[in-house]
Amino acid sequence: MNTTDGYDYVVVGGGSAGCVLAARLTEDPDVTVLLLEAGPDHAGIDSLDTPGTWASLLGGAYDWGYHFTANPLLDGREVPIPRGRVLGGSSSINAMLWYRGHASDYDAWETAGAKGWNYASLLPYFRRAEDWEGGATAERGAGGPIRITTPPNPHPVAAGLLEAAAELDMTVLDDCNGPDIEGAALANLNIDDGHRGSTARAYLDPVLARPNLTVRTGATVTELVFAGTRCTGVRYRSHGVVEVRAHAETLLCAGAIASPHLLLLAGIGDLEHLGEHGVTVRADLPGVGRNLQDHPLLMGVNFRSRRPLGPVRDNGGGAILNWRSDPALDLPDLHAFIVQGPHATPEVTKRYDVAGDVFAISPGLMRSRSVGRLSLRSADPEVAPDIDPRYLSDPRDLDALVSGLDYIFDLAGTAALRGLIDTPAAPDRRLDRAEAEAFVRASCSTFFHVGGTCAMGVGPDAVVDPELRVYGFDRLRVVDASVIPILPSCNTNAPVIALAERAAALIRGHERTPS
Ligand SMILES: Cc1cc2nc3c(=O)[nH]c(=O)nc-3n(C[C@H](O)[C@H](O)[C@H](O)COP(=O)(O)OP(=O)(O)OC[C@H]3O[C@@H](n4cnc5c(N)ncnc54)[C@H](O)[C@@H]3O)c2cc1C
């Protein structure tokens, strides 16, 4: 084994959060940072850079290729759960929607025990990250690393969704990232002049020349190294095994699947579970891997277009919609986006014809109540963990998705969409309750928003404290989607980036958790 000299900070994983930390921490020229990324560099790879073809990346060379556990409530299907395996991580393969949800989503973190984490404390970091085309306002930022734009020339189906929503008396929002979120809006996209704005491109590329930053790609961390309760660094695989020391801290940014996996492999987790796999227990921290949350997404409600759809624009979507599955709810729980092409699981594709000029409206549940778990299958780091979001295990989630499916047919019945739709394609008509349930089970997939597996908080299931330090250990933090205690009602890239911005400020001592 090689042992290299140390760095002040070793960042494990160059994804959404890891690139932010590497860039912000090295603003201090006296601090050295090593960023370790298992995947390759993103530079020069056209398929990552081109916004319209992101869906073709799924299951490919830059995806870890995980699957959720077979779910009997989804007809036994093992839903794929893509995660980026390349510099930029999931932000290099994602759909580029920049949506921050509602202020109360973040206030709920503090209520859940994550002291100091609320909308007011995160807003400066959302603003700091943004370069919003509309310029700076009280809510939006300008001049930050991530360029945020709306579709300059929305695809006709995106424009049609906005008109359809207006016909149903929904608000058409000027800005989906303003204080009001209910209604339809043009999407905000992290697309900069036709290029994907991943964190690798926006945060890391501009600072690569800093002498205090070292980036190693093709470097898979297999082990955390400890001296007692102090994390002293990591071992990683890259043409042999290398051990590297972190003089100040090891920062786990490997994402909501790999970060808890590395903790479990290090013997940090539920005592009994670790014992079942012969892992020597370092700390009984039962919350590791628990509290796994994701937003279920129906892939999708498909319609045959009256006219050829033409080339894909923007990210292949362009408009979004938020509404309530039940008028008694305070806030929207359903969120849909338009797809400028077919959007269906293999099972749905087998049953219905979605070939040709077919577009989709895909509804997801942004306040899913089902909570799952990540656990070890083996003590071998090469064996992927068991990842189970337990979709639909709370029956209210099924009700909400059935309601969402039905509402898409209300939209399809508007004059605006009737002008675009020849006929429903999948399903091929509005369904009754039993049929709709069956369609939900066959079409339910992931919105790609896995989080919560190393939740911050104070209770017995909390894994990190509100400064993101792993309970019971020195010099070890988790900074990525894992620490989110309750998923916000939105896509998760912007929240993770704001979280990492705030974490960088905490680590640098520029921000304090209130006592
Ligand atoms: C297909 C897809 C579409 C999505 N669409 C959107 C969207 O449109 N809008 C949105 O807001 N969100 C979207 N998301 C979600 C969002 O991108 C993620 O929530 C966010 O990127 C998570 O950031 P992270 O830093 O927690 O993890 P990641 O960005 O996944 O970063 C983890 C990094 O760690 C690396 N890594 C893992 N294990 C190791 C190891 N052992 N050693 C070294 N490196 C390791 C990985 O390769 C990766 O680079 C999407 C996600 C996917 C996958």
The ligand as an ORCA input file, in Angstrom:
! r2SCAN-3c Opt
* xyz 0 1
  C     -30.714     10.987    -13.337
  C     -30.882     12.048    -12.294
  C     -31.705     13.132    -12.560
  C     -31.873     14.115    -11.589
  N     -32.526     15.264    -11.934
  C     -32.479     16.325    -11.086
  C     -32.914     17.610    -11.494
  O     -33.311     17.815    -12.630
  N     -32.866     18.608    -10.585
  C     -32.404     18.425     -9.324
  O     -32.432     19.366     -8.525
  N     -31.971     17.213     -8.913
  C     -31.948     16.185     -9.783
  N     -31.411     14.988     -9.405
  C     -30.947     14.839     -8.028
  C     -29.647     15.574     -7.728
  O     -28.805     15.586     -8.863
  C     -28.976     14.910     -6.524
  O     -29.839     14.973     -5.404
  C     -27.664     15.579     -6.150
  O     -26.821     15.672     -7.257
  C     -27.006     14.781     -5.019
  O     -25.783     15.379     -4.684
  P     -24.759     14.625     -3.717
  O     -23.603     15.527     -3.601
  O     -25.482     14.201     -2.506
  O     -24.369     13.280     -4.483
  P     -23.735     13.066     -5.923
  O     -23.860     14.280     -6.770
  O     -24.306     11.805     -6.456
  O     -22.190     12.908     -5.633
  C     -21.578     11.793     -5.055
  C     -20.216     11.630     -5.707
  O     -19.451     10.735     -4.924
  C     -18.788      9.841     -5.793
  N     -18.502      8.628     -5.027
  C     -19.403      7.744     -4.542
  N     -18.785      6.773     -3.856
  C     -17.462      7.072     -3.902
  C     -16.314      6.451     -3.355
  N     -16.403      5.329     -2.645
  N     -15.095      7.014     -3.610
  C     -14.993      8.156     -4.333
  N     -16.068      8.777     -4.867
  C     -17.280      8.242     -4.641
  C     -19.760      9.647     -6.938
  O     -19.159      9.097     -8.072
  C     -20.287     11.051     -7.108
  O     -19.474     11.799     -7.971
  C     -31.237     13.978    -10.338
  C     -30.415     12.886    -10.074
  C     -30.212     11.933    -11.048
  C     -29.293     10.785    -10.767
*
